[in-house]
């Protein structure tokens, strides 16, 4: 009996010894003599199939790495049984650290991802769910293909926890999926495909099954924390319900309508009512005032003294007319003296050439935020752009073409830009001296261009070689590399052996360099169908003077540049100011020609054409060359006076506003002299008998001034008031558009000054010209005078109505037509329809205007703006600046702004990201990635981060 028991015991021990390895056996291990952690593993042999045991006391670094990524493998706090060596563990943790940049925003997702590869590399039960299929290297047995059985529950749990995680401006899994198309199959297909460029050293056949032998450990849903030390994923990376991503589909679009029939602001309604009431009181006072007399009209209600306001005002005009008649030189010299003082301020004038000075107030909220940003983070970068579009003859997919001439031209253009030299005094500089270098002087300039996938080197492009025999791209080698970079822009080494990173040391987002594809294409594949390539160059904002000089030379070069295989458009940071200044130079000539045309027109209209005597000089008796020309010069001086006065106060205008200002004020000045001359002519005052006395002439001139001055003053006050209101009258009206504000205020003051000069200079000149005309003297040769008989005959003709100026045609032909009853009805109906239609269509107006309307059709900027509207899919950056004394070290404060895992669901960052990712609202223009510095700080300090801190200033590499 005892013998049988001994036999059973011995057999049991043998069975345990025999079967134990079957349950704990390794299939991969470190290759003999290998020191590279990225090298593929080798198949185990009889001496290496047993798992190894590591302890904290003997292997502290090993245990620390396991705790960081594979804590589930620790059987005890200080011990673990694993199948990976120190070198294998280093390689795996290095690859996982790279993945934190893609999946790190969702800790639960990354933890599941890490579990997959921890089990793959280090699990002591590898033989249960893994099998080596192919090896290379002979007896060395380097693993080329391996079978990995994964329980479907784990595989689906990993994919579900990561499918909504975002990285950069795309779904994180798009960087880890075949063709960048996120799906369950593409995700595991990508990870199972050998690609050393993305740190995948072997082929892995994933077999998803419900078999109990398949690898299966618990996964963590994204809404739950993986462990007590890490938070759950944020609401952006883990939307439990679709409505949690901000649903804006039912919201009304804002920022479109400029007119609403509802009165939204009661305060503005009260202001309008107040203005209307004051206007009615003023009209009542002027119309129904009366003088102190028993015979006052029954319609007089308000007593203002010995005469109505209108009568008193006309009396003042008569008194001033007497001053002008008797002391004309003093009035003229006073006007010229005032003009000299006001124009003196032009010494301090400088034009506002920067475009931001025209659209944003210096003390406005936008400029204040910009100032805060610059003072805190430094000046923003300057952006230069070039868009190149294929000729229609080129194939749709540029990756399938045999002709590289277009790329040759693109590399030549980049080379010209990089070598563009600017001379400034005795010094010279190139793009390398002023460009933005994100990684310092050891790296190149930040140039976003397809050529930078080849580090902007043509030789690199043409000499690309495919180093991976089993890589199944069929295109030519340069395009193999280019396509790989389009689908995987973060690749450090493609199958061609090149990096996708630009020479500035960073990745290049395809959305920044490719455009113009058919809208039917979606996903990353659309970039391969692009018809337009974009080059974006960033200049440092620290040396603006050099940057502007370089941009000026760049514009000259690009205007004269030609491409055979493509058309191109371009712009620089200073292009808007450059083109506005060029437009001003053109507008100056146009404005001068316009003023000359108006001057010719006024001379033609108010002159009287006849040839009373045989001498040619007699035809210039009733012409108005002197007074009309003088009024134009007076209006020009009025504008300079307005500019000078504002320059004294430090407020400056733009050149294009000044050009328009000259034209507007000149037209107003000419209308005044037209009114004055026509008033003088309409009463027949311009014809004088030989025996006319000075008293009669003074009476005629006084009567003309009495009629004209009230009209001119009233018109001037109304016009200037409207301009001042348009320019903003604080605190009632505030205008935040400097271009409108500056123009309106300058125009309002210029009108007032021009009115003053009308009284001081133009009227004395008018009274001189009136005397000359009544005396029958020639305008261009005052010593020539009509004979007495001729003057008598002209006076008789004037009484008979036979002498008329061209403007009398309106009185004879147009006025009776307008006063016709049928015509009046038609005009009234037309006006009513137009008025109602204007109100209706004003509700459909949009704020602002298309930027292509700001320049002429021949401008290179207009073509570039049109190209941007058609092809550009990436807009300008938007900055959100937070001001105030905030304790950023407080975790509670951090959670109110950040977007990483553990932050508040309604934090500022999550709210902005929700807007940026909301695709169901056409009125939302926020798109792309949201970069918040507090996120970068928290990720930098995360223990799983790739940065190694040695002290406060240096970092290990």
Buried (B, 14 or more C-beta within 10 A) or exposed (E): EEEEEEEEEEEEEEEEEEEEEEEBBBBBBBBEEBEEBEBBBBBBEEEBBBBBEBEBEEBEEBBEBBBBBBBBBBEEEBBBBBBBBBBBBBBBBBBBBEBBBBBBBBBBBBBBBBBBBBBBBBBBBBBBBBBBEEBEEEEEBBBBBBBBBBBBBBBBBBBBBBBBBBBBBBBBBBBBBBBBBBBBEBBBBBBBBBBBBBBBBBBBEBBBBEEEEBBBBEBBBBBEBBEEEBBBBBBBBBBEEEEEBBEBEEEEEEEEBEEEEEEEEEEEEEEEEEEEEEEEEEEEBBBEBBBEEEEEEEEBEBEBEEBBBEBBBBEEBBEBBBBBBEEBEEBBBBBBEBBEEBBBBBEEBEBBBBBBBBBBBEEBEEBBBBEBBEEEEEBBBBBBBBBBBBEEEBEBBBBEBEEBEBBBBBBBBBBEBBEBEBEEEEEEBBBEBBBBBBEEEEBBBBBBBBBBBBBBBBEBBBEBEBBBEEBEBEBBBBBBBBBBBBBBBBBBBBBBBBBBBBBBBBBBBBBBBBBBBEEEBEBBBBBBBBBBBBBBBBBBBEBBEBBBBBBBEBBEBBEEBEBEBBBBBBBBBBBBBBBBBBBBEEBBEEBEEBBEEBBEBBBEBBBBEBEBBEEEBBBBBBBBBBBBBBBBEBBBBBBBBBBBBBBBEEBBBBBBBBBBBBBBBBBBBBBBBBBBBBBBBEEBBBBBBBEBEEEBBBEBBBBBBBBBBBEBBEBBEEBBBBBBBBBBEEEEEEBBBBBBBBBBBBBBBBBBBBBBBBBBBBBBBBBBBBBBBBBBBBBEEEEBBBEEEBBBEBBEBBEEEEBBBEBBEEEEEEEEEEEEEEEEEEEEEEEEEEEEEEEEEEEEEEEEEEBBEBBEEEBBBBBBBBBBEEBBBBEEEEEEEEEEEEEEEEEEEBBBBBBBBBBBEEBBBBBBBBBBBBEEBEEBEBBBEBEBEBBEBBBEEBEBBBEEEEEEEEEEE
